Amino acid sequence: AIFSEEAEEIMAQVGPAQSRWQIDAQDREALVTLRRGFHTLKGSGRMAGAVAIGELAWGVERLLNAVLEGTRRADQDTVAWVAQAIDQIAAHLQDLQQPLSAAGQHCIDQLAALANGEAVGMPAAPAARGSTPQNEGVAAELDVSPLTPLPADFLAADSRLIPVVEPEEAES
């Protein structure tokens, strides 16, 4: 029960940070918040016996460490796989003891490949929120089509609207 509450609080912080990072992959504050959240989920999940959540969180943390260290670009694939992992973690929060799903393992594999500098491409389709092994068929019936990427300059902001933020050092 304690881990569930903590995980929900962390996910409540991760969601807005991920949204900001998805809009601006150079938003270091959002990136550091994401990395910190997944670091905490990794440790707490493992201690609580929520192995799937711990492993998914470790996969994201490792990838975000590579981005923070400058060994991996925060490109469209990186941002999309982090979003995919968030969806997988949300699904596993429904049942903390549930074993890692095939989709969760695939996500971890892709996160690891990205962290190692490999090109993996975009996830096949966005994960359905709340998708679990029990309801994956229902999600498939919804016929959710992949999002069409926006042109790179679509979200270009007026520089007068972007606040200046001091970069935060990555946590160890």
N, C-alpha and C positions, 0 to 999 in steps of 0.2 A: 504494500500500500504506500509506503514512504517513497519507494523508487518511482511508482506510477505518478505520484504528485510531483516529484522532482522532474521527471521526464516531461510531464505536461508543461511545467514552468519553463524548462529549457526550450522545448519546441515552440512555446509562445514567444521566446526571444529570437529563436532561429528563423522563424517564418518571416518577420519583417526584415531581418538582416539579409536573408536570402533574396527577398523581393528587391531590396536596394541594390544588392550585388548583381542581380540579373539585369537590372536597368543599366548599371554602371560597374562593369567588372574591375574598374580601377579604384573602386571605393574601398580603401584599405580598412577603414573603421568597420564596415560591414563584414569584410573578410575576416578580420581578427575576431569579431563577435561570433561569426559562424565557427571558426576554428576552436574557439574557447568552448562553445556549446557542445561541439562534437567530442572534444577532449573529455569534458565532464560526463557526457552520456556514455562514452567508452568505459571509463572507470566505474561509474555507478552501475551501468548495465552488467558488467562482468561481475561486480561484487554481489549484485542482486540475483545472479543466475540467469539473467536475460541475455543469453549468449548471442542470439541473432542481432539484437540491438547493439550490443558491445562490438561485434565484428563489423557491422555496417558503419557504426560511428567511427571505428578505427580506420576503415577504408576512406571515409571522407576526411578525417583528420590528416591522414598521411598525404592525400592529394592536396589539401589546403596548405599543409606545411611546404610542399614543393612549390606551390604558387607563391607563398610568402618568402621562400628562399630564392625565388627567381629562377628555379630550374624547370618550371612549368608555366606556360602562359595561361592566363584566365580567358581562354577562348570559349566559343559557343558550346563546344563539346563538353568542356570542363564544367561550365555552368549548368548544362542540361543534365549531366550525370549526378551532380550534387542535388539537383531538384529530384531526380529519380530516387536517390538514396533517402531523401527526406520522406518521400511517399512510401518507400519500403519500411522505414522506421515507424512511420505512423501506422502502417498496417500491422506491424509486429507489436505495437503497443496495445493492440486489442487483446492479445493473449501473450503475456510475457514469456511463458514457458514453451511457446510454439517453436519448433525447430526452424532453422533458416530455410526459407522457401527457395525453389530453383531460381525464381526471379531475383531474390535477394542475393544469392550466390553469384549470379551473373553480374549483378550490379557491383558487388565487391570486386570481382575479377576485372571489370572495366575500370573501376576506380584505381586499382593497383596498376593496370597497364598505363593509364593516364599519368599516374604519379611517376612511373618509370620513363616517361617521355614518349610512349608509343601513341600512335594515332588509332583511335577506335571508332570514331564517328558518333553520330547522335544516337540516343536511345530510339528503338523502333517506334514507340508511341508513348505518349505521356502515361504514367501509371494512374490508374483511377484511385482517387482518394478513398481510403478505407478498404482497398482491395485486399482480400485475404484468400487463402487457398479455398475456403468454403464459398466465396462469392465471385471468384475470378470469371466464371461463366456468365454471371449477370453483367459484370463490367464489359465483357466482350460483346454482349448483346446490345449495349448502348451505342455501339459503332462510333466511338470517339476517334475522330481523325486527327492526325498529327497537326500541330500548329505550323503555319507557314511563317518562316523567318522574316522579320522586318528588314528593310534595307539598313545598312550600317549607320547611315546618317539620320534615320527616322527619329531617334531619341536624342539627337544632339541638342543639348541644353544651352540656353543663353548663359554665357560665362558669368554674367552679373548675378545669376540666381544660385550659383554653386558656392556654398560656404567654404571657406578655407579651414581645413582641419589639419592639425599636426599629426603626422603618421604615428601610430602606436607600434611599439616593438612587439614582435611575435613572442608568445609565451613558450616556454620550454615544456 
